[in-house]
Structures are given as C-alpha cells and as structure tokens.
C-alpha cells in the first residue's frame, strides 16, 4: 500500500508542476507593450536622423547608446524594454534631437 500512495503522490506532483509551468508561460500572441511600441518609434526616429548627425561631437557615444537601446528593446521583459526606451532617448538627446514620443 505504501508504494501505491507514493506513486500517486509523485503523479500528483508531476501534474501540478506541469500545470504551473504552462500557466506561467506568457501567450505568444499578446499585444506589444507600450514600451515595445515606444522602442519601435524611437528606433525609427534614430534611423531617420542618423546620417544628418554623423559629424556631431557626441555621435559615437549616441551610437553606442542606440545599440544598447536596440538590444534592450528585443527583450520580452518590460523592465528591459523600458531601459531600451531610455537608451534611445539618451542617444537622441546626445545629438540634440528631441524624442518624439
């Protein structure tokens, strides 16, 4: 009898852990976050002013900031996307362009 109970307990634990894993998985067709939308808009703005500001004093630093922003914006985590928005805003500020979001 002891074996039957322990086998049932193991099966129950396996079922619960599987259920918890599927419940924690985010939906793949979820709408983009507001930060993802801001990332897209800021990256487009960066790309549109990029060539006109290549000779600016802080362009190299701004370019590094935009690369960090691009990397952070790819993340599924909202906090990292928010950081990406900040990087893009800082990149634009470094070359004297006001972010349009």
ABEGO torsion letter per residue (X at the ends): XAAAAAAAAAAAAAAAAAAAAAAABBBAABBBBAAAAAAAAAAAAAAAAAAAAAABAAAAAAAAAAAAAAAAAABABAAAAAAAAAAAAAAAAAAGBBBAX
